[in-house]
Amino acid sequence: MPVAVAPAAARFYGLDEDAVSVVYVLSHRGGAGLSCLDWLADHGLPFRRIGALHPTAPVWSAPQGALLLVDLDTLGGISEMTEPLMRLRLGRPDIAVVLLSEEVETHDFGTERLVLADITLRLPCAFASFEFALVEAPINNAAWQERLLGDQR
């Protein structure tokens, strides 16, 4: 009689999941809404939904290795989120930030907008783009932290 073997937990191919302590998702979408939340759940990556970046939001006391996904389309767009994001980037420069929006023209994996975020993804996006964003965000975040250190010298 064959023995049933439980399937192995799904894994991201390029992401060091052990390096990500927690993913915060800042969004006002109800229900699933974002396919990336399903991908996080399917791959066993811990995430918490938050509703704001106010000073007592859990992201401010996040452990090292935290990642923040920001659903701009439900938060009033980049014009509404510029100031809160800049405060977070200066107060917790170690938190990697990925912006998500249907309104941006294309994905941005560069370092030109580090004052606001490490990566910007155009929604809807493919799984490969999402995974690449999770891999690149900490790399770009290290560049952001280095830039801040250079400004303080």
C-alpha positions in Angstrom: 0.0 0.0 0.0 1.6 3.3 -1.0 2.4 5.8 1.7 1.0 9.3 1.2 3.7 11.9 1.3 2.8 15.5 2.2 3.9 18.0 -0.5 6.8 20.2 0.4 6.0 23.7 1.3 6.1 26.0 -1.8 9.2 28.2 -2.0 10.1 31.3 -3.8 12.9 30.5 -6.3 15.2 33.5 -5.8 14.2 34.9 -2.5 16.0 34.0 0.8 12.8 33.7 2.8 14.8 33.4 6.1 16.1 37.0 5.5 12.5 38.4 5.5 11.3 38.6 9.1 7.8 39.8 8.2 5.9 41.5 5.3 3.6 44.3 6.2 0.9 45.1 3.6 -0.5 48.6 3.8 -3.8 48.5 1.9 -7.5 49.4 2.2 -8.6 46.6 -0.1 -11.1 44.2 1.3 -10.9 40.5 0.9 -8.1 39.0 -1.2 -7.9 41.9 -3.8 -4.1 41.6 -4.3 -2.8 38.5 -6.0 0.6 39.0 -4.2 -1.2 38.3 -0.9 -2.2 34.9 -2.2 1.4 34.4 -3.4 2.7 35.3 0.1 0.3 32.9 1.8 0.9 30.1 -0.7 4.6 30.3 0.0 4.3 30.5 3.7 5.9 34.0 4.0 4.5 35.7 7.1 2.5 38.9 6.5 0.4 41.3 8.4 -2.1 43.8 7.0 -1.9 47.4 8.4 -4.2 50.3 7.6 -1.9 53.3 8.1 1.7 54.5 8.7 0.8 56.5 11.8 3.4 56.7 14.5 2.0 53.7 16.5 1.6 51.4 13.4 3.4 48.1 13.9 5.8 48.7 11.0 7.6 51.3 13.1 8.7 48.6 15.6 9.3 46.0 12.9 12.2 43.6 13.3 15.3 43.8 11.1 14.5 42.2 7.7 10.9 43.6 7.5 9.4 44.5 4.1 6.5 46.9 3.5 4.2 46.5 0.5 2.1 49.7 -0.2 -1.1 49.4 -2.2 -1.1 53.1 -3.5 -4.4 52.7 -5.4 -6.3 52.3 -2.2 -4.5 55.0 -0.2 -5.1 58.0 -2.4 -2.1 57.5 -4.7 1.5 58.7 -4.4 0.5 62.3 -3.7 -1.3 61.3 -0.5 1.4 58.9 0.5 4.6 60.9 -0.2 4.9 62.5 3.2 4.2 59.4 5.3 6.5 57.3 3.1 9.3 59.9 3.4 8.9 59.9 7.2 9.1 56.1 7.3 12.2 56.1 5.0 14.0 58.6 7.3 12.8 57.1 10.6 13.2 53.4 9.6 15.6 53.3 6.6 16.1 49.6 7.2 12.6 48.6 6.1 12.5 47.7 2.4 9.5 49.3 0.7 7.7 48.1 -2.5 5.0 50.4 -4.0 2.1 48.7 -5.9 -0.1 50.6 -8.3 -2.2 50.2 -11.5 -1.4 53.9 -12.1 2.3 53.7 -12.8 3.5 53.2 -16.3 5.9 50.3 -15.7 7.8 48.5 -13.0 10.7 50.4 -11.5 13.5 48.4 -10.1 16.0 51.3 -10.1 17.4 53.5 -7.4 16.2 56.9 -8.6 13.3 57.2 -6.2 14.8 55.8 -3.1 13.5 58.6 -1.0 10.0 57.0 -1.3 10.6 53.4 -2.0 13.0 50.7 -3.1 10.8 49.2 -5.9 7.6 50.1 -7.7 5.5 47.5 -9.3 2.7 48.1 -11.9 -0.4 46.1 -11.1 -1.4 43.6 -12.1 2.0 41.9 -12.2 3.3 38.5 -12.9 4.6 36.3 -10.1 8.1 36.5 -11.5 8.0 40.3 -11.3 6.7 40.1 -7.7 9.4 37.7 -6.7 12.1 39.8 -8.4 10.8 42.9 -6.5 11.1 41.0 -3.2 14.7 40.0 -4.0 15.7 43.5 -5.3 14.0 45.6 -2.6 16.6 44.7 0.2 19.4 45.3 -2.3 18.1 48.8 -3.2 17.4 49.4 0.5 21.0 48.8 1.3 21.8 51.6 -1.3 19.3 53.8 0.4 20.9 53.3 3.8 24.3 53.9 2.4 23.1 57.2 0.8 21.7 58.3 4.2 25.0 57.5 5.9 26.9 59.5 3.2 24.5 62.5 3.8 25.3 62.4 7.6 29.0 62.6 7.1 
